[in-house]
Amino acid sequence: MKKKIDIEKWERKEIYRFFKEYDEPYYGITVDLECSAAYDYAKSNKISFFLYYIYLVLRQ
């Protein structure tokens, strides 16, 4: 569902405007992550490690 946002009334307008000026308004993070237990679990249960990893990262 799309919803039009009134930028002038939006509480995050300053953040939006700040990043809007960047050529590439994205950022990335790289870390070393110990995930051998998750890998072993995925392989022993014959499930995709990638999907299991994404599930673990995104759950709340």
The first five atom37 places (N, CA, C, CB, O) and aatype in JSON, in Angstrom:
{
  "aatype": [12, 11, 11, 11, 9, 3, 9, 6, 11, 17, 6, 1, 11, 6, 9, 18, 1, 13, 13, 11, 6, 18, 3, 6, 14, 18, 18, 7, 9, 16, 19, 3, 10, 6, 4, 15, 0, 0, 18, 3, 18, 0, 11, 15, 2, 11, 9, 15, 13, 13, 10, 18, 18, 9, 18, 10, 19, 10, 1, 5],
  "atom_mask": [
    [1, 1, 1, 1, 1],
    [1, 1, 1, 1, 1],
    [1, 1, 1, 1, 1],
    [1, 1, 1, 1, 1],
    [1, 1, 1, 1, 1],
    [1, 1, 1, 1, 1],
    [1, 1, 1, 1, 1],
    [1, 1, 1, 1, 1],
    [1, 1, 1, 1, 1],
    [1, 1, 1, 1, 1],
    [1, 1, 1, 1, 1],
    [1, 1, 1, 1, 1],
    [1, 1, 1, 1, 1],
    [1, 1, 1, 1, 1],
    [1, 1, 1, 1, 1],
    [1, 1, 1, 1, 1],
    [1, 1, 1, 1, 1],
    [1, 1, 1, 1, 1],
    [1, 1, 1, 1, 1],
    [1, 1, 1, 1, 1],
    [1, 1, 1, 1, 1],
    [1, 1, 1, 1, 1],
    [1, 1, 1, 1, 1],
    [1, 1, 1, 1, 1],
    [1, 1, 1, 1, 1],
    [1, 1, 1, 1, 1],
    [1, 1, 1, 1, 1],
    [1, 1, 1, 0, 1],
    [1, 1, 1, 1, 1],
    [1, 1, 1, 1, 1],
    [1, 1, 1, 1, 1],
    [1, 1, 1, 1, 1],
    [1, 1, 1, 1, 1],
    [1, 1, 1, 1, 1],
    [1, 1, 1, 1, 1],
    [1, 1, 1, 1, 1],
    [1, 1, 1, 1, 1],
    [1, 1, 1, 1, 1],
    [1, 1, 1, 1, 1],
    [1, 1, 1, 1, 1],
    [1, 1, 1, 1, 1],
    [1, 1, 1, 1, 1],
    [1, 1, 1, 1, 1],
    [1, 1, 1, 1, 1],
    [1, 1, 1, 1, 1],
    [1, 1, 1, 1, 1],
    [1, 1, 1, 1, 1],
    [1, 1, 1, 1, 1],
    [1, 1, 1, 1, 1],
    [1, 1, 1, 1, 1],
    [1, 1, 1, 1, 1],
    [1, 1, 1, 1, 1],
    [1, 1, 1, 1, 1],
    [1, 1, 1, 1, 1],
    [1, 1, 1, 1, 1],
    [1, 1, 1, 1, 1],
    [1, 1, 1, 1, 1],
    [1, 1, 1, 1, 1],
    [1, 1, 1, 1, 1],
    [1, 1, 1, 1, 1]
  ],
  "atom_positions": [
    [[0.85, -1.17, 0.0], [0.0, 0.0, 0.0], [0.89, 1.24, 0.0], [-0.96, 0.0, 1.22], [1.74, 1.4, 0.88]],
    [[0.71, 2.07, -0.97], [1.48, 3.31, -1.04], [0.76, 4.41, -0.28], [1.72, 3.73, -2.5], [-0.47, 4.49, -0.27]],
    [[1.56, 5.25, 0.35], [1.0, 6.37, 1.11], [1.87, 7.59, 0.85], [0.91, 6.04, 2.64], [3.09, 7.54, 1.06]],
    [[1.27, 8.66, 0.41], [2.02, 9.88, 0.17], [2.34, 10.56, 1.51], [1.22, 10.85, -0.76], [1.48, 10.69, 2.38]],
    [[3.58, 10.97, 1.64], [4.04, 11.6, 2.88], [4.22, 13.09, 2.65], [5.36, 10.96, 3.39], [4.86, 13.51, 1.69]],
    [[3.67, 13.88, 3.54], [3.88, 15.33, 3.51], [5.22, 15.6, 4.19], [2.7, 16.12, 4.22], [5.33, 15.56, 5.41]],
    [[6.24, 15.86, 3.38], [7.6, 16.02, 3.9], [7.67, 17.12, 4.96], [8.56, 16.33, 2.77], [8.39, 16.97, 5.95]],
    [[6.96, 18.19, 4.77], [7.03, 19.32, 5.72], [6.51, 18.96, 7.1], [6.25, 20.5, 5.18], [6.91, 19.57, 8.09]],
    [[5.63, 17.99, 7.19], [5.06, 17.59, 8.49], [5.69, 16.31, 9.03], [3.55, 17.4, 8.37], [5.39, 15.88, 10.15]],
    [[6.56, 15.72, 8.24], [7.16, 14.44, 8.62], [8.22, 14.66, 9.68], [7.76, 13.74, 7.39], [9.06, 15.54, 9.53]],
    [[8.19, 13.86, 10.74], [9.14, 14.03, 11.84], [10.58, 13.67, 11.45], [8.71, 13.18, 13.02], [11.52, 14.06, 12.15]],
    [[10.77, 12.95, 10.35], [12.11, 12.56, 9.92], [12.58, 13.35, 8.7], [12.13, 11.07, 9.6], [13.49, 12.91, 7.99]],
    [[11.98, 14.49, 8.45], [12.29, 15.24, 7.23], [13.75, 15.68, 7.16], [11.4, 16.45, 7.13], [14.33, 15.7, 6.07]],
    [[14.35, 16.04, 8.28], [15.75, 16.48, 8.26], [16.68, 15.33, 7.89], [16.14, 17.06, 9.64], [17.65, 15.54, 7.15]],
    [[16.41, 14.15, 8.39], [17.21, 12.97, 8.03], [17.04, 12.67, 6.55], [16.81, 11.74, 8.89], [18.02, 12.41, 5.85]],
    [[15.81, 12.71, 6.08], [15.53, 12.48, 4.66], [16.29, 13.48, 3.78], [14.02, 12.59, 4.39], [16.93, 13.08, 2.81]],
    [[16.22, 14.72, 4.12], [16.89, 15.76, 3.32], [18.41, 15.59, 3.34], [16.52, 17.15, 3.83], [19.08, 15.81, 2.33]],
    [[18.94, 15.21, 4.48], [20.38, 14.99, 4.6], [20.84, 13.9, 3.64], [20.75, 14.62, 6.05], [21.78, 14.11, 2.87]],
    [[20.19, 12.74, 3.67], [20.6, 11.62, 2.84], [20.2, 11.8, 1.38], [20.02, 10.34, 3.37], [20.82, 11.2, 0.5]],
    [[19.18, 12.59, 1.12], [18.71, 12.82, -0.25], [19.79, 13.48, -1.11], [17.46, 13.68, -0.24], [19.81, 13.29, -2.32]],
    [[20.66, 14.24, -0.49], [21.71, 14.96, -1.22], [22.89, 14.08, -1.61], [22.2, 16.12, -0.39], [23.71, 14.49, -2.44]],
    [[23.0, 12.89, -1.05], [24.1, 11.99, -1.39], [23.88, 11.37, -2.76], [24.24, 10.88, -0.32], [22.74, 11.12, -3.16]],
    [[24.96, 11.12, -3.49], [24.86, 10.4, -4.76], [24.36, 8.98, -4.54], [26.22, 10.38, -5.48], [23.53, 8.48, -5.3]],
    [[24.85, 8.34, -3.49], [24.41, 7.01, -3.12], [24.02, 7.05, -1.64], [25.53, 5.93, -3.4], [24.88, 6.88, -0.78]],
    [[22.76, 7.26, -1.34], [22.33, 7.44, 0.06], [22.17, 6.11, 0.81], [21.02, 8.2, 0.11], [21.13, 5.85, 1.41]],
    [[23.21, 5.28, 0.77], [23.16, 3.99, 1.44], [24.43, 3.83, 2.25], [23.01, 2.83, 0.42], [25.4, 4.58, 2.07]],
    [[24.42, 2.88, 3.14], [25.64, 2.58, 3.88], [25.71, 1.08, 4.08], [25.67, 3.33, 5.25], [24.71, 0.38, 3.96]],
    [[26.88, 0.6, 4.38], [27.07, -0.83, 4.61], [27.95, -1.05, 5.83], [0.0, 0.0, 0.0], [28.71, -0.17, 6.24]],
    [[27.82, -2.22, 6.38], [28.61, -2.58, 7.56], [29.19, -3.97, 7.31], [27.73, -2.55, 8.87], [28.49, -4.86, 6.82]],
    [[30.45, -4.15, 7.64], [31.09, -5.45, 7.51], [31.64, -5.85, 8.87], [32.22, -5.42, 6.44], [32.32, -5.07, 9.53]],
    [[31.33, -7.08, 9.28], [31.81, -7.59, 10.56], [32.19, -9.05, 10.42], [30.74, -7.41, 11.67], [31.7, -9.74, 9.52]],
    [[33.05, -9.52, 11.29], [33.31, -10.95, 11.41], [32.25, -11.51, 12.35], [34.78, -11.25, 11.94], [32.04, -10.97, 13.44]],
    [[31.6, -12.57, 11.94], [30.49, -13.11, 12.72], [30.67, -14.61, 12.88], [29.14, -12.8, 12.05], [30.81, -15.33, 11.9]],
    [[30.67, -15.08, 14.11], [30.78, -16.5, 14.4], [29.4, -17.12, 14.24], [31.35, -16.75, 15.84], [28.49, -16.85, 15.02]],
    [[29.24, -17.95, 13.23], [27.91, -18.53, 12.97], [27.98, -20.03, 12.71], [27.27, -17.84, 11.77], [27.12, -20.59, 12.05]],
    [[29.02, -20.68, 13.25], [29.17, -22.12, 13.0], [28.04, -22.93, 13.62], [30.5, -22.6, 13.55], [27.66, -23.96, 13.06]],
    [[27.5, -22.51, 14.75], [26.38, -23.24, 15.35], [25.15, -23.18, 14.44], [26.03, -22.67, 16.74], [24.45, -24.18, 14.26]],
    [[24.89, -22.02, 13.86], [23.76, -21.88, 12.94], [24.01, -22.7, 11.67], [23.53, -20.39, 12.57], [23.09, -23.32, 11.14]],
    [[25.24, -22.7, 11.19], [25.59, -23.48, 10.0], [25.39, -24.97, 10.27], [27.05, -23.2, 9.57], [24.79, -25.68, 9.46]],
    [[25.9, -25.44, 11.4], [25.75, -26.85, 11.75], [24.28, -27.23, 11.89], [26.5, -27.16, 13.06], [23.86, -28.29, 11.43]],
    [[23.5, -26.36, 12.53], [22.06, -26.63, 12.68], [21.38, -26.73, 11.32], [21.39, -25.52, 13.52], [20.6, -27.66, 11.08]],
    [[21.66, -25.79, 10.44], [21.04, -25.79, 9.12], [21.41, -27.05, 8.35], [21.45, -24.54, 8.32], [20.55, -27.69, 7.74]],
    [[22.68, -27.42, 8.36], [23.11, -28.59, 7.61], [22.56, -29.88, 8.2], [24.63, -28.65, 7.56], [22.17, -30.78, 7.46]],
    [[22.52, -29.99, 9.52], [22.01, -31.22, 10.14], [20.5, -31.37, 9.96], [22.35, -31.24, 11.63], [19.97, -32.48, 10.02]],
    [[19.8, -30.26, 9.73], [18.35, -30.3, 9.5], [18.0, -30.17, 8.01], [17.66, -29.2, 10.29], [16.83, -30.03, 7.66]],
    [[19.01, -30.2, 7.16], [18.84, -30.14, 5.7], [18.01, -28.95, 5.25], [18.19, -31.42, 5.21], [17.1, -29.06, 4.42]],
    [[18.35, -27.8, 5.84], [17.7, -26.55, 5.42], [18.77, -25.6, 4.9], [16.9, -25.9, 6.6], [19.96, -25.77, 5.19]],
    [[18.35, -24.63, 4.14], [19.28, -23.66, 3.57], [19.9, -22.82, 4.68], [18.56, -22.77, 2.55], [19.2, -22.19, 5.47]],
    [[21.24, -22.81, 4.72], [21.91, -21.96, 5.71], [21.58, -20.5, 5.45], [23.43, -22.18, 5.67], [21.34, -19.74, 6.39]],
    [[21.58, -20.1, 4.18], [21.29, -18.71, 3.84], [19.92, -18.29, 4.36], [21.36, -18.51, 2.32], [19.79, -17.24, 5.0]],
    [[18.89, -19.09, 4.1], [17.55, -18.73, 4.56], [17.46, -18.74, 6.09], [16.51, -19.69, 3.97], [16.8, -17.89, 6.68]],
    [[18.12, -19.71, 6.72], [18.12, -19.77, 8.18], [18.83, -18.56, 8.77], [18.78, -21.07, 8.66], [18.37, -17.97, 9.75]],
    [[19.96, -18.19, 8.17], [20.71, -17.02, 8.62], [19.87, -15.75, 8.49], [22.02, -16.88, 7.82], [19.81, -14.94, 9.42]],
    [[19.22, -15.57, 7.34], [18.36, -14.4, 7.14], [17.23, -14.39, 8.16], [17.78, -14.38, 5.7], [16.91, -13.34, 8.72]],
    [[16.63, -15.55, 8.41], [15.58, -15.65, 9.42], [16.09, -15.19, 10.78], [15.05, -17.11, 9.51], [15.44, -14.39, 11.46]],
    [[17.25, -15.67, 11.18], [17.8, -15.3, 12.49], [18.11, -13.81, 12.58], [19.05, -16.1, 12.77], [17.9, -13.19, 13.62]],
    [[18.62, -13.25, 11.51], [18.98, -11.84, 11.51], [17.75, -10.94, 11.59], [19.8, -11.5, 10.27], [17.78, -9.91, 12.25]],
    [[16.67, -11.33, 10.91], [15.51, -10.46, 10.8], [14.46, -10.64, 11.89], [14.87, -10.67, 9.49], [13.59, -9.79, 12.06]],
    [[14.53, -11.72, 12.63], [13.5, -11.92, 13.66], [13.7, -10.94, 14.81], [13.54, -13.38, 14.2], [14.78, -10.39, 15.01]],
    [[12.64, -10.73, 15.54], [12.73, -9.76, 16.64], [12.76, -10.44, 17.97], [11.58, -8.8, 16.61], [12.83, -9.78, 19.0]]
  ]
}
